Amino acid sequence: MCWSAQADAVAGGLVAGVGVACLVRAHRSGRPERLPLAALPLVLGVHQLIEALVWLGTDGGLSDGLAGAARTAWAVIALPLLPVLVPAAVWCATRGPRRRVPAGLTLLGAVVAVPLAAAVASRPVTATAHGHTLGYAIGIPHPALLLAGYLLATVGSLLLSGDRLLRRLGVLTGAGAIGCALLWHLAFVSTWCTLAALVSLLLLHWAGHRPTGEAAPTADHAAGRTR
């Protein structure tokens, strides 16, 4: 999360723009299996744009109905969506026997997502400003257990992917999650905007990256894909 509606709006727009570039680059690389993970920056950008609306709701700049819808949309992306999307996208991008690991973590993410989705559907999502950050409350059952599964499904799938760039992304997101939590408790400016931007830039590089030893598609092969 950023420190104001304006900052979230600007950062969200920039990250979403990088997300579009990621999708274009993944498509042009001839690796359609990379498209789901290349879409992650776009999801993060939209998430930040939604949080800009949440900020406006806490400041009284939105009607109660719109503010509630923004909080719910924010929670849907943050809670049930990401623990399924991230490992599933890594599974799509992985080749060979290593696919079994992200496949299992996708199943774990789905198990974690069920109670999270139930909580979002059955309880109102509240958001309160704490200094320069927003604190969300939903009333999730067994939060420590679900958090462990959430991090294992998301960060773990990146760390265990076998792709050097994705492992680096896993280290970045793991360290960023710890940093965001610590800074939130200090009610200081969160690192979320910076983390989303770094994740997006790294995925932009990964989307067009071709592993060592893999030949680029020939002009004839590329032309055949367009027929």
N, C-alpha and C positions, 0 to 999 in steps of 0.2 A: 504494500500500500504506500502511496505517496503522502505528502503532508498537507495537501489541499485539493479541492475539486479541480482547480486550474492545472496544478501539476499533474494530477492523474489524467486529465484530458489530453494534455500535451504529450506526456510519456506514452499513454495508450495509443494515441494516433501514430506516433513514431514507431512503436513496437508492432502495431498492426500493419504499417507500411512495410516493415522488414519482413513480416509474415507473408505478405503477398509476394515479395521478392523471393522468399524461400520456396514458395510453391512454384513459381515460374522457373526458378533455377533447377529444382528437382525434376520438373517436367522436361526441361531441355536436356538434362543429363541422361535421359533415356532410362531412368530408374524409377518407374512408377510406384514401386514398393516403398519408396522413401516419402511419398506424398503425405501419408498420415502424420508422420513425425515432423515433416516440414510445415505442417499446418499448425503446430503447437504455438509458434510465436503469434500467429493471428488470433488464436484462442486467448493467449495472455494479453494481447493488446485490447481485445474486446472486453476482457475481464477488468482491465484498468479503466476503460471508458465507462463501464457499468459502475465501478466504484466512484467515479466522479459524480454520478447521479446519487449514490449513497451519501456522499459528503453533502451534496445540496439538500438531501432529505434531513440530515442532522442539523443543518443550518436553517431549516424552515423554508428553503427555496423550492420545494416540491410539495405537491399535495400528498396526503397520507397514503392514498392508493398507489401513486407512482413511486413513492419512496419505498413502500412495502414490496412492490414488484421488483424494484432494483435490488433490494436486499436479498430477496429470494433468488433472483437470477444470479447474483454474486455467489450465493451459497451453493447453488446447483453446480456451477463450474468448479468451485474450489473443493467441494466435498465429494459428491458421487461421480462426477465426470472425470477429473484428472487421474484418480487411481486406476481407472480402467483405460483411459485414452493413452497414457504414457506407456505402460507396458505393452499394450496392444500394438501401438505404433512401432515400438522397438521390435516386437515379434515380426511385424510386417517387413521391417527393414533388414532383419537378420537372415542369413542363409546357412544351410547346413545343419549339422546336429546341434549347434548352439541354440537353435530355435526352441528347443524344449524348455530352456530356462525362462525366457520371457513369456512362453505359453503358460507355464505354471504360475508365474507372477501375475499374468493377466487374470487367471482364475482367482488368485488371492485378491487382486484389486476388485474383482466383481463381488467377492464375498464381503469385503470391507464396504463397498459402495451400497450394498442393500440396506444395512441399518442407517447409514448416513442419509440415503435418499428418503427412508421412512421418517427420519427425524425432521428433515427439511419439509416434507409433505404434511407432517402432523403438528408441527410447532411453529409459531411465528419467529422469524429471524429478526433480532434486534441489533442495532449498531450504535455505539456510543463513542464520542470523540474523547481520546485520552491524550492530551497534549497535541502532538503532531501526528498521532496515529488513530486508527479506528479499531475499536474492539467489538467483535461479533459474539453474540450469544445465541445458541440454538437449543442447548440441552441434550447433548449427544450422550447416549449410554456407553459406559465403559470407555471413556475417552483415551486412556493410556494404551489400552489394548488396540483400539482402532487406529490410533496414531502410529503405533509400531507397524501394524500391517500396511498402513498408508505409505509410510516412508520406505518400507521394504519393497512394495510394489512399484513405486515411482523411482526413487533414487536407486534402489537395488537393481532394477531392470537396466538402467543405464550403466551402472558399474560392472554388471556381469554380461554386458552385451557382446564383448569381444572386439568391439570397434574402438580404436584408440581415441578418436574424437568424442565418441559417446561416453567413454569412461571419464574423460576430462570433464564433460558436461555433468556427469554424475557427481564428481568431486565438487564441482562448482555449486550445484544445487544443494548438495548435502551441507556444505559449509555455509551457503547462503541461508538455508533454513535455520541453522543454529544462530547465525548473526541476526536474522530478522526477529527471532524469538527474544534474544537478549536485548536488542534495542527497543522492542515493544515494551518490555518490562521497565525500561528506563524512560518510557514515554517520550522518546526522542524520534528524530526523523528515521523512518524505516528504510531498510536497504532494498525493499521489494522492487522499486522502480529500476534501480541499478541492476539488480539480479535479473529481472525480466529482459532488460536491454542486453546484458551480457549473454544470457541464454539464447536470445534471438540472433545475435551476431554470430555466435558459435554455430548455431544450426544453419545459418545462411552459408557459412563456410562448408559445413558438412554436406549440405544439400547438393552442392556441385562437386564435392570431393570424390575422386575415384581412387580406390585402394591401390597400393603399389602392386604392379604386375597385371592389373586388369586393363585390357585394351579398350580404348575409346571406341564407340560405335562408328562404323564406317559410314560414308555418305550413302552407299547403296542400302545399308541396313536401316539407316535413318529414314531414307526415302520409302523403304518398304513399310515402315511403321505408319506412315502417313497415308498409305493407299487404302 
